[in-house]
C-alpha cells in the first residue's frame, strides 16, 4: 500500500436496521390488545366526560386548570397548597413500579407503558396498510420508488400524523374545556400556546412511537438499567428452557433426531419480537417482557406436536429444579415473598394515608402570615396592635360568609380589613376562590399580652352555613417589660 493510500474509515456504530414484527395470536397478544384499547380509550375520552360542579365551576370531570392553579378529578379538587396529594400519587406510582418489576419483571414496559402502547398502535396501522412482516420487509428493501410504494408510504405517514395529532389534541384538552377548545382550534381562535403544544406532541408521538420505536426503550429510557436492582432469583421473567430446547435444529429425520431438543430454530420468537432480540440468548437489557415470543413459540409447538412452554414466564430458581426433574415452584410462591410484600405494604400505606387526608380535609382553609415590619404598633391609648395577612379559601361551589375570631387570650380582639376598607370580623369569599384579608389583633394597655414579649393565640375561621371551623396557631408580639 502506497503512502497516499488511506485505510477505509471504520464505523463505530452500526446503522439501525428497522424491525418489522410479525403478527402473532395468543393469550398474551390478546391481553396486550385489551390493555391498549382500555388505556387509549381512557386517554382519548377522559377530557370529554362532564361533571356538574355548580354554575361557578368548570363541568369537565378531569381538568388541569393552570390559570387558577387547580386540579379537578370528578368530585375531588386539588389546590396548590395540597400538592402533597400529587406527590403521594407519584410515590405510589414508583412503589407500584418496584412491586410489579420485583414480581414479574418489566411487565409495565411490556403491557402498559405509553411508549409500548403507542408503538403497538403504530405497528398495527403499518401492518394494515403495508401487510405483515414479509411484505413490509420486501417494501423496505425495494430500491425503486414506484407508485405502489409511494402510495403505501404516503398513506402510512398520513395515518401516523393523524394518530399523533389525536394524541396531542387529547392532551391539550386536559388543560381547558374540551368542547370549547376544539371549536377554537378548528376556527383558529385558540391561544398560540395550544397550537404550539399540539404541534410538539404530534411530532414527538410520531417520532417516539412510529420512527424510533425500540430505540427509545433501549437508549432513552433509564428503567432497563435500574430494573436489575428490583429483581432477584424469584422474579418471573420471560425465559427460554434451554435444557429442553437444545440442541436445536431444523432437520428431524436424521439418525440423531432423538437427541435433538424441542427447538426447531424456526425463528418465530425472533420475528415477533418488537425489540428484535433472540430470547434464546438469555436475559437481555432490551427485553420488555411483552411475552409475544411465548405466543409464537406455543403456536409452533402445537404445530409440531410438542408440549407448550419452551419459552415461558419462569424464575431462575426454577431452572435447577426442572433440570433435575422436579416441579417448579407454584407461581404464588414467586410472587408473594418478603420483597413484594414489603412493597405492597408501603404502597398500601401511602394510598390509605392519601385517602385519609382527602376525606378529613375541610372545605374551608386558612393560612396566617404575620406582618413583622413593624413588629407591633403602639396605639394612642397604649394598646398594642399586631398585623396579619390571612389567606381564606372557600372550596365550596357558592359564595360564603366567613367569621374570623381569636382564642387563647381573652383580652385579644380582632378586626378585618377587606378590599373595600371596611372593618369587621366577617368577610365574604367567592365560590372556589382564595381571598387575602388583613387582620388587626389588639391587646389593651396594661394587659398581659401587651406587656409580654410573646403570647400564643389561635386564629379561627368559621363558615356560618356549613358550621365548619378551622384554626391556625400563631404568636402575638407585645412591647415587653
N, C-alpha and C positions, 0 to 999 in steps of 0.2 A: 504494500500500500504506500503510495507516494505521500510526501509531506503535505500536499494540498488536499488530500482526501480527508474527509471528516466522518467519524462514525455516525450512524443514524441516531437521532435523538431518542433516548429511552423514556417511555411514558411511565410516570409514577402511579397513575391512576387509570384503571380500565374504564372505558366508556360504558355507560349504563345500557344494558340490554333490556328492553321493555318486557314486562311479564304479562302474559295473556292466560289467566287461569281458565281451566276447562270447567264446564258446567258439571255439577255433581248433585245427586239426590241422596237423601238420608236424613236421619233424625237431627243431627247437628246442623245441617244446612237448613232444615225446616225451622229449627229453633232460631237460627240467625235471621231468617225471613220474618218470623213473628216479632222478634226484638226490633228489627229495623222498621217494620210497619208501625209498631207501638211508639217507639221513640220519635220517629219523624212525624207521626200524627200528632203527638203531644206538642212537639216543637212548632209545627206549622199552624195548628189550630188554637193553641192556648191564647194568643192575643185577641181572638175573636169571641171569647167567652165573656158574657155580660154578667155583672153583679151589681145589684141595686144597693147603693150606699146612701141614698137620700139626694135631695136636689143640689146640694152644695159640694158633693164629692164625685170623683170620676166613677163611671159604672163599668170600667174594664176590670175583669177579675184579677188579672196579673198585670201589674203596671209598675215600671220603674220611673217614678216622677222626679226627674233630676231638677226641674225648675223649682219645685217645692221641697226637694231633698227628702222624699219619702218613698217607701216601697209598699205596694199593695199586693196582697195574696189572698184572694177571696175575702173572708171576714177579718183577716189579720192586716194590721197596718204597722209598719216599722218606721220609726223616726230616726233621725241622725244620731241622737244620743243613745239609741238602742242598737247600735251596730254590733254589740256583743252577740245578738242573735245570728247575724250573718257570720261572724267569726266562729260561733259554735257550730253552724252548719258546715263550714269549711273544715273544722276539726273532725266532725263526723264523717265527712267525705274522705278525709285522709285515713282515718281509722278503718273505714269500710274498705278502702283500697288495700290496706295492710291485711285485713281479715280475709278478703277473697283471694288475695295473692298467696297468703300463707296456706289457705285450704286447697286451692285448685289452680295455682299458677296465674298466668296472665289472662284470666277469664274476662276481666274488664276490657283488656285490649282486644280480645278476640271476638267479643259479642256486643259490647255497649259503648265503646269509645267513639266519640263523634267522628274521628278520623276513619275508623273502621266502617262505621255505618254509612258515611257518605262515599267512601271508596267502593263499598258494595253496591251502592246505588248507581254510581258512575259506570262500574263494570257491567252491571245489569243492562243499562241503556246501551252501552257499547256492544254487548252481545246481541241485543235485539236488532241493532242496526247492521252490524258487520258479520254476525254469525258467531259460532262457537270458536274454540281455541285455534283449530287448524285453519279455519277461514280467515281469522284475524292475523295469524302468522303469515299466511300467503299474501294478504293485502299489505302487511307491513314490509315484507321483503320485496314486494313488487316495485321495481325501479321506475317503471313508466307510469306517469300520472295520466291515465286515460279518463274518460268521462265518468266511468263507474266509480273509480277510486275518488275522484273529485267530489262526486255526488255523495258517496257514503261518508267521506270525511267531513264535508260541509254540514250534513245532517247531524252527524255525531257532535261536532263542535258547537253547533247551534243549540242542540239539546243540553249539552253541558252548561252553556252560558245561561240558559233558561233555568236550570236547576240551581246554579249559583245565584241568579237573580232572585229566585224564590227564597233561597236561604238567607240572603242579605235582607230581602224585604221583610221576611218574618222577624228578623232580629230587630230592625228599627221599629216595628210595630209594638214591641215591648216597652218603648220609651214615650209613646204618645197614643192618643185614642186611635185605634186601628182604622175604623171606617173613615174618620176624618182625614187621617194622614194618607190613606190610599187615594182619596179624591184629590188631595193636594199634590201628591206625587204624579198622578196621571195628568192633572191640569197644569202642572208646572208652577204651583204656588207654594210648594213645600220649602222649608228652610234649606239653604245650601248645604248645611251640615248633614241633612238627611240624605241628599244625593251623594255627597262625598262618602258617607258611611256605607251606603248601598253599593257604590262602586268598589270600595275597598273590600267589602265582604264578598261580593260576587267574584272578584279577581282571586282572592285568597282561597275561597272554597274550590274554585275550578283548579287552581294550581295545586293545592294540597291533596284533594281527593281524586282528581282526574289525571293530573300530569305527574306529580311527584310520587304519589301513592306510597309504596313501601319505603321510599327513601325518608319520608317524614318519620316513620316508626323507627327506622334504623339509625338515622343521623341526627334528627332534630329533637326527638322525644328523649328525655332523660330517664324515663322509667325503666327501660331494659337494663340500664346499668345500676339501678337501685334495687330491682326486684330480688336479686340474689340474697340480699340481707333479710328479706321477708320469707324466704323459702328454706326448707330443710329436707331431710330424707323421707319425711312422711307427706310432703306436699304432692298432690295429684297433678301430674303433667302429662301431656301427650307424648308417648314414647313408643319405640319400636321394640318388639320382643325378638331380639337378635338370636337368642338361644333357640327360638322356634323357626325363624325365617332363614337362617344361614346354614349351609352355603346357598346363596341364591342362584338362580339360573332360569333361562327360558326353556331349555330342552328337557323334557321329562321322560323320554323313551329310551335313553341310553342304558348301559349296563349299570351305571351308578345312580340311577333315578331314585332308588330307595334311600340313598344317602343325602339327597338334596333337601333343603329346607322348604318351608311353605312359600317363601317369597319367590315369585316368578319374574322379578325385575321388570314389571310391566310399566313402571314409571308413573302409574296413576296417582300415587301420593304426591309426586313432584309436580305433575301437570295441573293439579287442582289448587296447589298452594299459592295464596296471594302474595307471599313473600319470596317465592321462587327457591325455597330451600328443600333439601332432602332430609326428612326426619330420620331416616335410617342412619344418618351420620351422628346421631345423638343430640343432646340438648344444645341449642344454639341461641345466641342473642337475638336473632331475627324472628324466632318463633313467637307468634302471638297467641298460641293455644286456641286457635279457632276450630280445630278438630275436623276440618274438611278432609284431611288426609285419612281420618278414621272412616268416614263415609265412603271414600273412594276405595280404600283397601277392603272394607267389608263387602262392598259390591263385587269386587274382583274375587274374593274368597268364595262368595256364593256361586260365582260362575264356574269355578274350578273344583267345587265340592269340598272345600276346606273350611274348618271352623273359623268363625269371626274372631276378631280381637288381636290379629297380628300387630296392628297399631291400635293403641287404646290409651285411655287415661289410666295411669298407674304411678306408683311411688317407687323410689329407689329401694325401699325396704322390701318391696315385693319381688325384686329380681332374684336374690339368693334363695328365697322360699320357692319360687316357681322352678328355678333350675334344679333344685333338689327334689322336685315333685310334690311339694306341699301346696296347699291352697293359700292364695294371697289373703292379707288381712281384709276384713269387711271394710267397705267404704266409710262407714260411720266412725270407725276407729282412726282412720286417717284424718277425718275432718275434725272430730271432737278430741282435741288434745290440749295440753296446757297453753300453748301459744295462742291458738284460735279462741279458746275460752277467755283468756285474758283480753284479747282484742274485743271480743263480744261484750264483756263486762264494761270495758272502757267506753265502747261505742254506745251501749245502752245507758250508761250513767250520764254521758253528755246529753243524750236525747231526752232523758227524763228531767234533767236539770233545765233544759230549754223549755220543755212543756210546763214545768212548774213555774218558771219565771214568766211564761206567757200568760198563764191563767191567773196569776196573783197580781199582775200589774194593774194599776189603776188607769181609769180613763181621763184622769187629770194628773198634771205633773207640775213640779215647780223646782227651779234651781235658784240659788241665792248667791249673789256676788257682792260682798261688802265694798263700798267706795271708801278708800282709805286716804284720800287726798282732799281735805284734811282727815285725820283720824277721827276727830269729833268736832262738833260745832257748839260753842258756848252761847246760849241764848241770853237775851237781855234780862230775863227773870232768874238767871242762874241755872236753868235746866240744861241738860246735855243731850245733844241730838247726834245720832248716827244715821248714815245714809246707806241704803242697799238697793241694788238693782235686782228685781225679781223677774224671772222668765216663767210666765204662766202658760201652760199648754193645755188646750182644750181638744181632746181626742174624740169628742162626740160629733155627730153629724148635724148639730144645731148650735146656735149661739147660746152661751151660758153666762150667768152672773156668778162671779167668784167673790167670796168674802175672805179677807185676809185678817188674821189675828196673831197674837203672840202669847206665849206662856213661858213659865219658868221664873218670872219675877212679876209680882202683881203691880208694881209701880210703873212698869213699861207700858207705853201706849204706841199705837201705830196709825199712821195716815198714809194714803196712797196719792200719788200724783200721776194722773193719766196723761194721754196725749192732748186732752182738752184743758189741762192745767187745773182741773177741779180736784178738790181734796175730799177724801173719804176713806172708808175701809172696804168698799166693794167696787168691782170693775168688771166690765163686760169683755168677754173674749169670743171672737167669732168662731164659727164651726171649723174644727180641724185646723186651727192656727195656733201660733205662739205669739204672745204679746209681752213686750218688755215694759215693766212698770217700775217707777222709782218709789221706794218706801222710806218714810221718815219715822224712826223709832226714837222716842224721847223718854228720858228719866228725869223726874222733878228734882229741883235743887235740894241738896242735903240727903237724897235717898242713897241707899247702899250702892245701887248700880251707878249713880253719878259720881260717887266718891271712890269707887273701886277701879282698879286698872282693867279688869276683865270680868264680865258677867255672862255666864252661859244662859241662853234662852232658845226658844224654838219658834220658828215661823209655821203657821198653819194656813192652809188654803182649803176652803170648803165649797163644794158645789151644792147650792141650795135645792136643786131639782132632784138630783140622784142621792143626796146626802153622803157623798163621798168626801173623804178628807185625806190629805197628805201633809207631811211635815218635813222640815229641814232644820237641823240644829246648826246654830251659829253663835257668834260672840258679840256682846256689846262692850265697847271701849269707853270707860269713864276717864275723868281727869286725874284720878288717884288722890292720895293724901298730900 
